[in-house]
Amino acid sequence: MCAIAQATVDGALTGPLEPDLYRTENKEERKLAEVILVVDSADRQNAESGAERGRQIGEGVNFARGLAEEPANIMTPLVAAERAQAMAKEAGLDCEILDDKQLQKLGMNSMLSVALGSQWPARAVVLTYRGDRGSKEMLGLIGKGVTFDSGGISIKPAQDMHLMKYDMGGAAAVVGAMRAIAELKPKANVIGIAGFVENMPSGTANKPGDVVRAANGKTIEILNTDAEGRLVLADCLDLARKRGATRLVDIATLTGAVVIALGNVAMGVMGDPQGWVDTVLGAADAAGERRWQLPLYPEYKEQIKSSIADVANTGGRPAGTITAALFLQNFVDTTPWVHLDIAGTGWNERDVPYAAKGATGAGVRTFVQLAVQASE
């Protein structure tokens, strides 16, 4: 009954949300007056507990969707960081905003390089929840927050480029999940890091062939400036590890290749070791988010070898989702790590019975489930 009540309330909150933030005409007013659950008296306590959890998760999902739905001229990296900070203050989370000067001091040149072509500087948001101060274990959630992705010098086609405001879906999921976790108060420690940048072409932007040095010291040859999300995640993964995360999960609308492989139904999952991957797969199942694991065979690493640097930021079209994950593996050291590619599930291309067209908040429920499992 607890799970049924949770799903019912979650769906009642997330189902009616529409992406009509700025419509001034023919705007439908939607107000949820009440949700009535009819249960046996013996199940009342479980139902109430599940309903409350459903509310917390649903509001977290909607918060993530709201961030991603904003147009890129409004949701700049600075505004995204400010909204995360305001949420943290309300929810009781520790929040640190790292500006471009602080990022430079930390050596996060991989992430900073993505912002070189934009008028907006990069921001990294560090959200911390401590529910078990007696433990050194800490779950690290890391999200790609490209508030708009033009592709940079390797510019994208004009068709559907407007959808690239959703390229911050991973960071939005981290922020939304941290909101829900703060309300749920599991006995676990969680750090959420959201890297916000804008990827634009200009005279100062990254160029194909450029080499940058990441925060962990590894050098990266940038073969394609449209493979920018992994440059953000590289430094944010390293930062999470240095801030004490003992297990890592990153999430990003990272590759078009995952859409070819899995469509808009399941997110791609990759990682190491298999035990931690299995834990994340189980959490996704419990949260109702469809997923599919892809292999990280060592042969794929040949595609991201560089003749001038330690690693190239792309391995070309073949197995693009896998080579992107193998690139990220260079920045986690030996920390257990899982990568979630939500490029196919981060937004709905059309209305479906349970959600409107637009941002989905993919990953929020899985992250919350992981925190709950860590507590148990």
C-alpha positions as CSV (number, residue, x, y, z in Angstrom):
1,M,0.0,0.0,0.0
2,C,2.9,2.3,0.7
3,A,4.2,2.0,-2.8
4,I,0.7,2.4,-4.3
5,A,0.1,5.6,-2.4
6,Q,3.5,6.9,-3.3
7,A,3.0,6.4,-7.0
8,T,-0.5,7.8,-6.9
9,V,0.5,11.1,-5.3
10,D,3.7,11.3,-7.3
11,G,1.6,11.0,-10.5
12,A,-1.1,13.3,-9.3
13,L,1.5,16.0,-8.9
14,T,3.7,15.4,-12.0
15,G,0.9,14.5,-14.5
16,P,-0.9,17.8,-14.8
17,L,2.3,20.0,-15.1
18,E,2.4,21.7,-18.5
19,P,5.3,23.6,-20.2
20,D,3.3,26.8,-20.8
21,L,5.2,29.1,-18.5
22,Y,5.0,32.1,-20.7
23,R,1.7,31.6,-22.6
24,T,-0.6,34.6,-22.1
25,E,-3.6,33.4,-24.2
26,N,-5.6,30.2,-24.0
27,K,-3.7,29.1,-20.9
28,E,-5.5,26.3,-19.1
29,E,-5.8,26.8,-15.3
30,R,-4.9,23.6,-13.6
31,K,-5.4,23.3,-9.8
32,L,-5.2,20.1,-7.9
33,A,-7.8,20.5,-5.1
34,E,-7.3,17.1,-3.3
35,V,-6.3,13.5,-3.8
36,I,-8.5,10.9,-2.0
37,L,-7.0,7.5,-1.3
38,V,-9.4,4.8,0.0
39,V,-7.6,2.3,2.1
40,D,-8.3,-0.3,4.7
41,S,-7.8,1.1,8.3
42,A,-5.0,-1.4,8.8
43,D,-3.1,0.2,5.9
44,R,-3.7,3.8,6.8
45,Q,-0.2,4.4,8.3
46,N,1.6,2.9,5.4
47,A,-0.6,4.8,3.0
48,E,0.1,8.1,4.7
49,S,3.8,7.4,4.7
50,G,3.8,6.5,1.0
51,A,1.6,9.5,0.1
52,E,4.0,11.9,1.8
53,R,7.0,10.3,0.1
54,G,5.2,10.6,-3.2
55,R,4.6,14.3,-2.6
56,Q,8.3,14.9,-1.8
57,I,9.4,13.0,-4.9
58,G,6.8,14.5,-7.2
59,E,7.7,18.0,-6.1
60,G,11.4,17.2,-6.7
61,V,10.6,16.0,-10.2
62,N,8.6,19.1,-11.0
63,F,11.3,21.3,-9.6
64,A,13.8,19.7,-12.0
65,R,11.3,20.0,-14.9
66,G,10.8,23.6,-14.1
67,L,14.5,24.4,-14.3
68,A,14.9,22.6,-17.7
69,E,11.7,24.1,-19.2
70,E,12.9,27.7,-18.9
71,P,14.2,29.3,-22.1
72,A,17.9,29.7,-22.3
73,N,17.8,33.5,-22.4
74,I,16.3,33.3,-18.9
75,M,17.9,30.2,-17.5
76,T,21.5,31.2,-17.8
77,P,24.2,29.5,-15.8
78,L,24.1,32.3,-13.3
79,V,20.3,32.1,-12.9
80,A,20.4,28.3,-12.6
81,A,23.0,28.6,-9.8
82,E,20.8,31.2,-8.0
83,R,17.7,29.1,-8.2
84,A,19.6,26.1,-6.8
85,Q,20.9,28.2,-4.0
86,A,17.4,29.6,-3.2
87,M,16.1,26.0,-3.1
88,A,18.9,24.9,-0.8
89,K,18.2,27.7,1.6
90,E,14.5,26.7,1.8
91,A,15.2,23.0,2.1
92,G,18.0,23.3,4.6
93,L,20.8,22.0,2.4
94,D,24.4,23.3,2.5
95,C,25.1,25.1,-0.7
96,E,28.3,26.4,-2.2
97,I,28.5,28.3,-5.6
98,L,31.9,28.1,-7.3
99,D,32.4,31.0,-9.7
100,D,34.7,31.0,-12.6
101,K,37.7,32.3,-10.6
102,Q,37.2,29.6,-8.0
103,L,36.9,27.0,-10.7
104,Q,40.1,28.2,-12.3
105,K,41.9,28.0,-8.9
106,L,40.7,24.4,-8.6
107,G,42.1,23.6,-12.1
108,M,38.7,22.8,-13.6
109,N,39.9,23.9,-17.0
110,S,37.9,21.2,-18.8
111,M,34.6,22.6,-17.6
112,L,35.7,26.2,-18.0
113,S,36.7,25.7,-21.6
114,V,33.1,25.0,-22.6
115,A,32.1,28.4,-21.4
116,L,34.8,30.3,-23.4
117,G,32.5,31.1,-26.3
118,S,29.6,32.4,-24.1
119,Q,29.0,35.7,-22.5
120,W,27.9,33.8,-19.4
121,P,30.6,32.4,-17.0
122,A,30.5,28.9,-15.7
123,R,29.1,28.0,-12.3
124,A,29.3,24.8,-10.2
125,V,26.7,24.2,-7.5
126,V,27.7,22.0,-4.6
127,L,24.7,20.8,-2.5
128,T,25.4,18.7,0.6
129,Y,23.0,16.7,2.7
130,R,24.4,15.0,5.9
131,G,21.9,12.6,7.4
132,D,24.5,10.3,8.9
133,R,27.4,12.3,10.4
134,G,28.9,9.1,12.0
135,S,29.6,7.6,8.6
136,K,32.3,8.4,6.0
137,E,30.2,7.0,3.2
138,M,28.8,9.6,0.8
139,L,26.8,9.2,-2.3
140,G,27.9,11.6,-5.1
141,L,25.3,12.8,-7.7
142,I,26.8,14.7,-10.6
143,G,24.9,16.4,-13.4
144,K,25.6,18.1,-16.7
145,G,24.0,21.5,-16.8
146,V,24.5,23.0,-20.3
147,T,21.8,25.6,-20.3
148,F,22.0,25.9,-24.0
149,D,24.1,23.8,-26.4
150,S,24.6,25.3,-29.9
151,G,27.4,22.7,-30.4
152,G,30.0,25.5,-30.3
153,I,32.3,25.7,-33.3
154,S,31.1,22.2,-34.3
155,I,27.7,23.8,-34.6
156,K,24.5,21.8,-34.6
157,P,22.0,21.8,-37.4
158,A,19.3,24.5,-37.0
159,Q,16.5,21.9,-37.0
160,D,15.4,21.2,-33.4
161,M,18.2,23.3,-31.9
162,H,15.6,24.9,-29.7
163,L,15.4,21.7,-27.8
164,M,19.0,22.2,-26.6
165,K,17.6,24.2,-23.6
166,Y,17.0,20.8,-22.2
167,D,20.7,20.0,-22.2
168,M,20.8,20.9,-18.6
169,G,18.5,18.0,-17.7
170,G,21.1,16.1,-15.8
171,A,22.0,19.0,-13.5
172,A,18.3,19.8,-13.1
173,A,17.8,16.1,-11.9
174,V,20.5,16.5,-9.4
175,V,19.1,19.7,-7.9
176,G,15.5,18.3,-7.9
177,A,16.7,15.1,-6.3
178,M,18.6,16.9,-3.6
179,R,15.4,18.9,-2.8
180,A,13.5,15.7,-2.3
181,I,16.3,14.1,-0.3
182,A,16.4,17.1,2.0
183,E,12.7,16.6,2.7
184,L,12.8,12.8,3.1
185,K,15.8,13.0,5.5
186,P,17.3,9.6,4.9
187,K,20.1,8.4,7.2
188,A,22.7,8.9,4.5
189,N,25.2,11.5,3.3
190,V,24.7,12.8,-0.2
191,I,26.6,15.4,-2.2
192,G,25.1,16.8,-5.4
193,I,27.2,18.7,-7.9
194,A,25.7,20.5,-10.9
195,G,27.9,22.0,-13.5
196,F,26.3,24.9,-15.4
197,V,27.7,26.3,-18.6
198,E,26.5,27.6,-22.0
199,N,28.1,26.3,-25.2
200,M,28.3,28.9,-27.9
201,P,30.5,29.7,-30.9
202,S,32.7,32.8,-30.8
203,G,36.2,34.0,-31.4
204,T,37.2,32.8,-27.9
205,A,35.4,29.4,-28.0
206,N,37.0,26.0,-27.9
207,K,38.2,24.9,-31.3
208,P,38.6,21.4,-32.7
209,G,42.2,20.4,-32.0
210,D,42.5,22.4,-28.8
211,V,44.0,20.7,-25.7
212,V,42.9,21.4,-22.1
213,R,44.1,20.1,-18.8
214,A,41.4,18.8,-16.4
215,A,41.4,19.2,-12.7
216,N,42.9,15.7,-12.1
217,G,45.8,16.6,-14.4
218,K,44.8,14.6,-17.4
219,T,45.0,16.3,-20.8
220,I,42.1,16.2,-23.3
221,E,42.2,16.8,-27.0
222,I,38.9,18.4,-28.1
223,L,38.1,16.8,-31.4
224,N,34.5,18.0,-31.4
225,T,33.2,21.0,-29.5
226,D,29.7,19.5,-29.5
227,A,31.0,16.7,-27.2
228,E,31.1,19.3,-24.5
229,G,29.0,17.7,-21.7
230,R,31.7,15.2,-20.9
231,L,34.1,18.1,-20.5
232,V,31.9,19.5,-17.8
233,L,31.3,16.1,-16.1
234,A,35.0,15.3,-16.1
235,D,35.9,18.1,-13.7
236,C,32.6,17.7,-11.7
237,L,33.2,14.0,-11.1
238,D,36.8,14.8,-9.9
239,L,35.4,17.5,-7.6
240,A,32.8,15.2,-6.1
241,R,35.5,12.6,-5.4
242,K,37.8,15.2,-3.8
243,R,34.8,16.5,-1.6
244,G,34.4,13.0,-0.1
245,A,32.0,11.1,-2.4
246,T,32.7,7.4,-2.0
247,R,30.2,6.3,-4.7
248,L,29.5,8.3,-7.8
249,V,26.5,8.5,-10.2
250,D,26.6,11.0,-13.0
251,I,23.7,11.9,-15.2
252,A,23.5,13.8,-18.5
253,T,21.7,14.3,-21.8
254,L,25.0,13.2,-23.3
255,T,24.8,11.4,-26.6
256,G,22.5,11.2,-29.6
257,A,23.8,7.6,-29.9
258,V,21.8,6.5,-26.9
259,V,18.6,7.7,-28.7
260,I,19.6,5.5,-31.7
261,A,20.2,2.5,-29.4
262,L,17.4,2.8,-26.9
263,G,14.9,5.4,-28.3
264,N,13.0,7.5,-25.8
265,V,12.1,4.6,-23.5
266,A,15.1,3.7,-21.5
267,M,18.2,5.5,-20.2
268,G,21.6,4.0,-20.9
269,V,23.6,2.7,-17.9
270,M,27.3,2.1,-17.7
271,G,29.8,1.8,-14.9
272,D,32.3,-0.1,-12.8
273,P,32.4,-2.2,-10.6
274,Q,29.4,-4.4,-11.5
275,G,28.2,-4.5,-7.9
276,W,27.6,-0.8,-7.9
277,V,26.1,-0.9,-11.3
278,D,23.6,-3.5,-10.1
279,T,22.7,-1.3,-7.1
280,V,21.9,1.6,-9.4
281,L,20.0,-0.7,-11.8
282,G,17.9,-2.0,-8.9
283,A,17.2,1.5,-7.7
284,A,16.0,2.5,-11.1
285,D,13.7,-0.5,-11.2
286,A,12.3,0.3,-7.8
287,A,11.8,3.9,-8.8
288,G,10.0,2.9,-12.0
289,E,12.6,4.4,-14.4
290,R,13.4,2.1,-17.4
291,R,17.1,1.5,-18.0
292,W,19.5,-0.7,-20.0
293,Q,23.1,-1.5,-19.3
294,L,25.7,-1.1,-22.1
295,P,29.1,-2.7,-21.9
296,L,32.4,-1.0,-21.3
297,Y,34.7,-3.4,-23.1
298,P,38.3,-2.3,-23.2
299,E,38.5,-2.6,-26.9
300,Y,36.3,0.6,-27.2
301,K,39.0,2.6,-25.5
302,E,41.0,2.5,-28.7
303,Q,38.5,5.0,-30.2
304,I,39.3,7.8,-27.7
305,K,43.1,7.6,-27.9
306,S,44.8,10.8,-28.8
307,S,48.2,11.3,-30.4
308,I,48.8,14.6,-28.7
309,A,47.0,14.3,-25.3
310,D,46.0,11.7,-22.7
311,V,42.5,11.2,-24.1
312,A,40.3,12.5,-26.9
313,N,36.8,13.9,-26.1
314,T,35.1,11.8,-28.8
315,G,35.6,8.4,-30.5
316,G,33.4,9.1,-33.5
317,R,30.0,7.7,-34.3
318,P,30.5,4.0,-33.6
319,A,29.4,3.1,-30.0
320,G,29.2,6.8,-29.2
321,T,27.4,6.3,-25.9
322,I,30.0,3.8,-24.7
323,T,33.0,5.8,-25.7
324,A,31.6,8.8,-23.9
325,A,31.3,6.8,-20.7
326,L,34.8,5.4,-21.1
327,F,36.0,9.0,-21.5
328,L,34.4,9.9,-18.1
329,Q,36.0,6.8,-16.5
330,N,39.3,8.7,-16.8
331,F,38.1,11.1,-14.1
332,V,36.8,8.8,-11.3
333,D,40.0,7.1,-10.2
334,T,39.1,3.9,-8.4
335,T,35.8,5.2,-6.9
336,P,32.7,3.1,-7.8
337,W,31.0,4.9,-10.6
338,V,27.9,4.7,-12.8
339,H,27.0,6.9,-15.7
340,L,23.4,7.5,-16.8
341,D,22.7,8.8,-20.3
342,I,19.2,10.4,-20.4
343,A,19.5,12.0,-23.9
344,G,16.5,9.9,-24.9
345,T,14.4,10.1,-21.8
346,G,15.2,13.7,-20.6
347,W,12.3,15.1,-22.5
348,N,9.1,13.9,-24.1
349,E,8.8,14.8,-27.8
350,R,5.0,14.6,-27.5
351,D,2.3,14.4,-24.8
352,V,1.8,11.0,-23.2
353,P,-1.0,10.0,-20.8
354,Y,1.1,10.5,-17.6
355,A,3.2,13.6,-18.6
356,A,3.1,16.6,-20.9
357,K,5.5,17.3,-23.8
358,G,8.8,18.7,-22.5
359,A,11.2,18.0,-19.7
360,T,10.6,14.8,-17.7
361,G,12.8,15.1,-14.6
362,A,14.4,11.8,-15.6
363,G,16.8,10.4,-12.9
364,V,15.3,12.2,-9.9
365,R,13.3,9.2,-8.7
366,T,16.3,6.9,-9.1
367,F,18.6,9.3,-7.2
368,V,16.1,9.5,-4.3
369,Q,15.8,5.7,-4.3
370,L,19.6,5.4,-4.0
371,A,19.6,7.7,-1.0
372,V,16.8,5.8,0.6
373,Q,18.6,2.5,0.0
374,A,21.8,3.9,1.5
375,S,19.8,4.9,4.5
376,E,18.4,1.3,4.9
